[in-house]
Amino acid sequence: MPDYHLAHLKADQPCLWLPLALPACLLACRATTGQSTTFELSRFDGEQETPTKISLSIVHADDAAHKTPALLASASDEWLRVAAAIVISAFLRNSSGQRIKRVSRCEGGLAFYLDTPDDDEDWLLSVVGSSGDDAGEALERATEQANNTPCAHKIAAAVAFGSGKAALRVLS
Amino acid sequence: MMNYAFGVEPWPRTLQKSDVEQHKSVLIQQALLARQNEPRLVARTLARGALYWERWLLDKDPGRREQERVISGLELARDAGDWKEAELLLAHCEGSKRLALAPFVTTWREIVRERLPEQVENEQRLEIAFQRFRNAKTIEDETARADLAREVMADAKEIGEVGSPVPVNNFLARISVSLGWNDEAETYYTALLVCRPLWIPYIVQLSEHQAKTDIKHAFHTIEAAKTMLGKDFWLAT
């Protein structure tokens, strides 16, 4: 099972702001610094019913803990979404080399966009993070959000931090 | 280089689009955290900064990601409480073949129509508060003058909870300067630069203010601005 070290995030994904990203991931995973959290991702391409299963282990960064109290006071949906974006982008980085290229504001929160070999083609990563166990339900919400956002290519994704399950559907 | 609040920098590394995208992305995330954990004025200042760069990208990279940038800009205008900026984005939509008839434009037009008068009213309240402070020049008792300053600054910060951070930070900077509160003045001048990072008078104001207490710091600001805007940038003022 491949590892993704969040300590490398700064060099690897400069559009993510570490003082938010690292503690968000730590809190969502209920982990401590230096610990690993394992995820199993179900990847659906298009209308595919049977997913491809991929496993990945996230290694939390050592300098993530000091911001967690501040984050705990904030709206959990927002930082759960950030944490889910980190986990999903770690999967994508491992499988297709894609990373988060920019972050925009959209109705209800943040919108993440992925890079592509062809700079003209935008990929929206519509992502939902849930503290529960059911990644399928969260994926439905992410799909609905993606369908309401105009973009040439879309990926809906969700992470259920309660169970370590993640799901991703390539929509277009 | 200067920074604001918890290490926020007003400028990207360069004015290359990719660096600006990265800087804007980070500001959006910083504003998200600040919304819950910092005074509202800080969160609004960061959202206003992100909005500035979103509009910069819309202008410098025309026709690309137009809808994404406009929607992001409108949401940031709402976060910042800057409805005048939202109005400018809607004016952009009216001139755009792709966006003129988009349903979100109609929805936002209605929101802006409702909220803009409140912003105008808040700015008038700020100006009245500043006049009240200026007219108190005759108060010789320094303590009484400082008390009055704190009172009007509290009014301004209250407006900063709901209104645009540009006039509020401007007001707070002017009062801090007039009372010789150098640290506060530097914070508010830096906040203004976060809000409008390429507005040369703000760069000049900040560096002039820094020069009063720390000339090296002032030089750093000027050097950083030169890298961004060219070596004779202040001649444009």
Interface residues (C-beta under 8 A of the other chain):
Chain A: P14 C15 L16 W17 P19 L20 A21 A70 L71 A73 S74 A75 E78 V82 I100 K101 R102 V103 S104 R105 C106 E107 L110 A111 Y113 D122 P150 C151
Chain B: F6 E21 Q22 K24 S25 V26 I28 Q29 Q30 L32 L33 R35 Q36 N37 A50 E54 R65 Q67 E68 R69 I71 S72 G73 E75 L76 D79
